[in-house]
Amino acid sequence: MERSSDDIRRQVSEAYTKAVNTGCGCGPGCCGEPRQKGTPVQSAGYQASQLEALPADAVENSFGCGNPTAFSDLLPGETVLDLGCGAGIDLLLAAEKVGPEGRVIGVDMTDEMLDRARRNIAAAGYENIEVRQGYIEDLPVETGAVDVVISNCVVNLSPDKPRVFAEIARVMAPGGRLRISDLVAEGLPDWVRGDADLYSSCIAGAVSEQEYVEGLRSAGLQEVDIDERLVYDVVQLRELLGSELVEGGNGHKDELLQKAATELDGKVASVLVTGRKARP
Ligand SMILES: C[S@@+](CC[C@H](N)C(=O)[O-])C[C@H]1O[C@@H](n2cnc3c(N)ncnc32)[C@H](O)[C@@H]1O
């Protein structure tokens, strides 16, 4: 049976609430060394020097698949919007770049993530960041207010991507830039598309590069391009699926990891998507 958009978002939100609350972040079979809960930050492309100054909680609860602030050329004084800001890692990095004259807004639907983001912002001492609860399909942001839209591994989770693309175009100021890290996928088997855990793990809802680019162009953005691409191999897929987002009961996690190793190799990629809103 088809799940409604609300059902999908509820399930995704519950999965991330559970993931950030998983104590030491020690998943089945890994006990001993505590580990990163989401995607390891090095795999996502963050430099150690970038992370040193951040609250540990923001780094440990990072679930991104890229580093959108690294390639966004953020300028002092700009307004930045982070779609699905999670615990706030990219909010903090963006706030440093835009400085006290600039402004950073984070939107996320999950209470637990917003609470953590607020705590991490307070701990880091930034006063130019604000987080708002909401859906990326219906952004609680004024029209034309944003210079740069960033996002890290979130749009793939939306059950209505055309709506997200339209909202991105609406909130961007003329001349505004888009810098999104996300997962894309080609030729996924039906069992993957239908698996709720693989949806929350950012794989089952991922669309192709072509669909992504055409969706953004149809929403009215220009110069839409894929700037970088990292095709995931078996090791990287196991890392992604090994996070707390996949349930461990009844051997399901092991089974998924095994299947992923053989069937998803080369079909999933992390990309950097760029674009611009035309000036009138
Ligand atoms: C993979 S995590 C990424 C979090 C953060 N960007 C990072 O890099 O750590 C996905 C986040 O997007 C949020 N999210 C997923 N779908 C959403 C939607 N439709 N509207 C708003 N937030 C959403 C989740 O609550 C979660 O915090």
PDBQT file of the ligand as one rigid body, heavy atoms in Angstrom, charges set to zero:
ROOT
HETATM    1  C1  LIG A 301      20.085  13.059   7.058  1.00  0.00    +0.000 C 
HETATM    2  S1  LIG A 301      19.590  14.211   8.295  1.00  0.00    +0.000 S 
HETATM    3  C2  LIG A 301      20.668  15.566   7.887  1.00  0.00    +0.000 C 
HETATM    4  C3  LIG A 301      20.750  16.597   8.982  1.00  0.00    +0.000 C 
HETATM    5  C4  LIG A 301      21.781  17.708   8.730  1.00  0.00    +0.000 C 
HETATM    6  N1  LIG A 301      21.559  18.363   7.468  1.00  0.00    +0.000 N 
HETATM    7  C5  LIG A 301      23.186  17.167   8.818  1.00  0.00    +0.000 C 
HETATM    8  O1  LIG A 301      23.933  17.322   7.843  1.00  0.00    +0.000 OA
HETATM    9  O2  LIG A 301      23.536  16.604   9.852  1.00  0.00    +0.000 OA
HETATM   10  C6  LIG A 301      18.009  14.723   7.709  1.00  0.00    +0.000 C 
HETATM   11  C7  LIG A 301      17.321  15.832   8.501  1.00  0.00    +0.000 C 
HETATM   12  O3  LIG A 301      16.290  16.373   7.680  1.00  0.00    +0.000 OA
HETATM   13  C8  LIG A 301      15.104  16.498   8.430  1.00  0.00    +0.000 C 
HETATM   14  N2  LIG A 301      14.007  16.316   7.457  1.00  0.00    +0.000 N 
HETATM   15  C9  LIG A 301      13.799  15.232   6.676  1.00  0.00    +0.000 A 
HETATM   16  N3  LIG A 301      12.735  15.425   5.889  1.00  0.00    +0.000 NA
HETATM   17  C10 LIG A 301      12.259  16.672   6.166  1.00  0.00    +0.000 A 
HETATM   18  C11 LIG A 301      11.162  17.438   5.664  1.00  0.00    +0.000 A 
HETATM   19  N4  LIG A 301      10.350  16.946   4.736  1.00  0.00    +0.000 N 
HETATM   20  N5  LIG A 301      10.960  18.675   6.179  1.00  0.00    +0.000 NA
HETATM   21  C12 LIG A 301      11.800  19.158   7.158  1.00  0.00    +0.000 A 
HETATM   22  N6  LIG A 301      12.834  18.468   7.678  1.00  0.00    +0.000 NA
HETATM   23  C13 LIG A 301      13.082  17.244   7.172  1.00  0.00    +0.000 A 
HETATM   24  C14 LIG A 301      15.186  15.424   9.485  1.00  0.00    +0.000 C 
HETATM   25  O4  LIG A 301      14.402  15.752  10.608  1.00  0.00    +0.000 OA
HETATM   26  C15 LIG A 301      16.678  15.388   9.796  1.00  0.00    +0.000 C 
HETATM   27  O5  LIG A 301      17.016  16.286  10.817  1.00  0.00    +0.000 OA
ENDROOT
TORSDOF 0
